[in-house]
């Protein structure tokens, strides 16, 4: 989906959970014994009071995970997921760099 802030929460040198779905992350947190308050709190970028990721995106993490795992989604969810994935493609690549070849 690309729902993260480029060079903000998306700035890291290593991301050992990048290939996990949200469902898998929560299962891992349960395995580690994370507090219930963390497990039941709605994911949020805390951009404003009451903001949640799912409301902001217009699709649930469960629907996203289902689409990732099975390729199945209702038409509305599929359209949102594919539109956001395409629109955030730039976040999954290193920035372009200008190189003056005359200086090489």
N, C-alpha and C positions, 0 to 999 in steps of 0.2 A: 504494500500500500504506500509506503514512503511517508507514513505519518510520523515524522520526527523533524526536529529543527536541524537543518544542515549547519554543521560546525557548532551546534549546540549540543543537545543530547545525542546527536549522531556523530560526535567527535570522540573517537577512541582509537587506541592503537591495536587493541585486540577485543573481539566480541565473541566469547565462547558459547553464547546462546543464540547467535544470529540465525541458525538454521532451525530453531525450534518454533513451533506455533505457540500462540498464547495459551492454548489448552495444555500443551506440553510444559510450558513455563510454570503454570499453576500446579501441575502434577509434581514437578520438580520442587517447587516451594513447599508443598505439602510433605514431600519426602524429607525435606530438610527441617521440617517442624516450624515453618514460618508462623508467626502469630495470626490468629483468625482475622484480626483487624486488617491485615494486609491482604489476606485472601478474599475478603468480602468487600473491600473498598473498590468502588468503580474506578477503572483506570481514567486518569485525567491529567492533562497538561497544566491544569490549574491556571488557565488563561483568564478566567473570571469565575466568580462564585457560581456554583452549580454546573460548571462546564464538565462534560465527560467526553472521552475520546469517541465513544460510539455515537453519541448525539451529534458531535461535530462532523464525524465522517459520514453519518447517515446509514451505517451498516454495522451489524454486531460482529464482535470478534468470533463468535461461534459460526456465523455465516462465512466469514473470511476463512477460518480454519477448515470448514467443510469444503469450500471451493478449492483450497490448496490441496487438501487430502484426496478429494474425489473428483474434482472438476465440476461438481454440481452446485448450482445456485439458482434461485429464482431470477427472473429476468431483471428485476430492479437491482438486486444485490450484485449480480454479475456486471451490470452496466457501471455501477459505482466503483466496484473493485478494479475493473479493467481501465476505467477512465482515470482513477487516481494513480494506478500503477504507471500508466503512460505519462501522466502529467508530472510525476516525481522521478522519472528516469534519470534526470540530471543528478539526483542525490546519490545514485549508486555508482557514480564514476568520479574519478579524480578530475579536478578542474583542468580546462585547457590551458596550455602554457605557450606563450609566444616565444619563439626561438629565432633570433636573427642569424640566419645561416651564413651571412657574410663574416660574422665574427668567429665562426668555427674554424 
